[in-house]
Amino acid sequence: IFLFLLALLVLVKYTPALHGPLEFLITEVNGAWAWYQLPGAGTFQPSEFMKIWLVFITADVIHQHNSRIGRSNFKNDLKLFFKIGLWVLPPLVLIFLQPDTGLPLIIVISIIFMMYLAGTKNYWFLGILVGLVLLYFGVIYLYYNHPDILGNLVGGSGSNQYKLRRFFGWLEYEKYAQTWGYQLYNSLIALGMGGPTGLTESNFIVHIS
């Protein structure tokens, strides 16, 4: 299954450029080559299935590693990271090249949590946490002070302009409430109206009235 999905990722990315036999099934969407258009059946995105399969593979690698070694230290943790990387990096790179940055982020975060639960040393995750915090505030700083640099980093021009628009919808959702910030804006309105538990039908009617 892994090899089959990996082959689909290669084909969906490079078939259009090489004018391969499956070119008629592949269509660019928002600047990304990620979907197969199946006549009469809709779309098929192999990266979504690969995301799920990588969780199973990572879990099996962790189980085999812990069964044989049984204890965590710097050297053994590096061995585990290497084993997981052999499986994860090839599809991760292909998905990133589609280009898709959201799904690789989900995959990486999921695997980080799995490695944490596997018993690896805490200092690895402290370093990751510091890096994520710096990245978080770095993105916000660039957005408000150097948007041109942020645009270049995420490919915010031409066919990849949609990537930069996601930052518009995240950091200025009220300004872009009808476009890129629509989902976040309306989610916050729904939370404000109903709180964490939501509204009953009668309360909803009263609230709207």
N, C-alpha and C positions, 0 to 999 in steps of 0.2 A: 504493500500500500504506500509506504514511504517513497519508494522508487517511482511508482506510478505518478504520485502527486508531484514529485520533483520534476519528472519529465514534462508534466503539464505546465509547470511554472516556467520551464525553459522554453517550451513551445509558445506559450501565450506572450512571452516577452520578445522572442526573436523571430518567430514565424513571419510577422508583418514585414520586418526589415529584410528578411531573406526571401520573401514571396513564396513561402512554403505551401504545401498542399492544403493546410488547414486555415489559410489566410481568410477564407470567406466566413469562418466562424468567429473571428476575433475582431473586436471593434474598440477603438480608443474611446474612453469615457473620462472626461475631466482631465485630460492629459496623461492618463494612466492606461497601460496595457495589462489588464488584470482579469478580464471577463471573457468567457466563451458565450457566444450567442447561439443557443441551440434552437433550431426551428421547431416551433410548436411547443417547446418546453420551457422557454424563458432563458435566464442567464445562469451561468455556473462559474463560481469564483474558486479556483483550486486553493488559493491561499487560506480561505476560511476553513477548509477541511484540513489543510496542513497544520494550522494552528492547533486544532484539537488533537491531531495525531502526535504532534511534538510533545504534548503533555503526557500522553501514554508512554512515548519513548523515553522521555526524561525520567518519569517515575520508575521505569524498568531499569534504566542505567543506574539510578540512585540505589535501588534495591540490590542490584548485583554488586555494586561497589561496596555498600555497607555490609553485605553478607560476607564478602571476602576479606575486607580490611577491618571493619568493626570499630575503628576509633578514628577520631578526627585530629589532624595536626596540619601544619602548613603544607608539608609535602603531599600528604594524602588528599587534601583539599584541592591542590593544584591538579592532581591526577583526575579527580572527579570533574573539575571544570574542563579539562582537556577532553575527556570522554564525552561530556555533554556537548561541547563545542563542535566535535566531529559530526554530530547529527544536526545540530541546530544552525550552525553558521551557513552552510550552503543554501537552504531554503530562505533563511533570513536575508541574505544578500540579494537573492533573486527577487524577493518581495519588495525590498527596499529600492531596487532598480526599476520597478514597474512604472513610476515610482509610487510607493506607499509607505508613509512613515508612521501612521497610526497603528496598523496591525503589528509591525515589528516591535513597537513599544509595548503593546499588550503582551506579546509573546515573551519579551525579555523580562517584564515585571512578573509574569506568572512563573517563569523559571527561577527568578531570584527568590521568590517566596518558597518555591519547592526546595531549593537548596538550603534555605534558612531552616525549614522544617526537617531537613535531612540531617541536621546536627553539625553543619560546618561551623567554623569558628566565627564568633560575633564580630571580630574586627573587620572581616570582609564587608559586612553589611553596614558597619559604621562608616567605612570609606565610601560605599555606594550612596548612603544617605547624605553625607556631606556633599558629594558630587551632584546629587539631584537638587539639593537646596540651592547650591551655587548656580546650577543650570536654570532653575526656576526664576530666581531673582535676576539672573543675567538676561534671560529672554524679556522680562518685563522692562529692564533698564534699556535694552536695545530698542524695544518697541516704541517707547516714549522719547528716547533721545537720539537714536540712530536707526530709524526704520529702514534706511537704505541698506545698511549692513545686515540687518535681520532678513531683509528680502533676498539678499544675495546668498545668505547661508541656507535658507529654506527653498531657494529656487523660486522666488516670488516675482517672476516675470514670464511673459509669454504664455505657453500652455500650462505652466505650473503656478499661475497666479492664484489659483484656488487655495493653495497651501497658505499663502500669506493672509488670505481672507478669513481663514480659521482663527487667526490671532485677532482680527477685527471682532469676530463674533464672541471671542472669549473675553477680551479686555475692554471692549466698548460695546457691549451687547445692547444697551439702551439706544445708542446712536444707530445701530444697525438692526433694530428690533424686527424689521420687516424683511430682512434679507439674511445675512450671515449669522446674526445673533438671535434669530427667531426662536430656535429650540431652547436655548438657555434662558432667554427673556421670559418665554411662556412657562417654562418649568418653575422659575422663581415666582411668577404670579400665582401658579397653581399651589405652590408651597405656602405662599403668603395667605391665600384664601382658605386653604384647608388644613394647614399645619402638617405635621408628620403622619397623622392618621386619616386625613382626608375629610370630606364633608358627607353627611347623609343626604339622601335625596331631598328631604324636607328643608334641611338647612341650606342646601344649595339653591333651592328655589327662592328662599327668603333672602339669601345673600345677593342673588342676581336682581331680585325685585328692588 
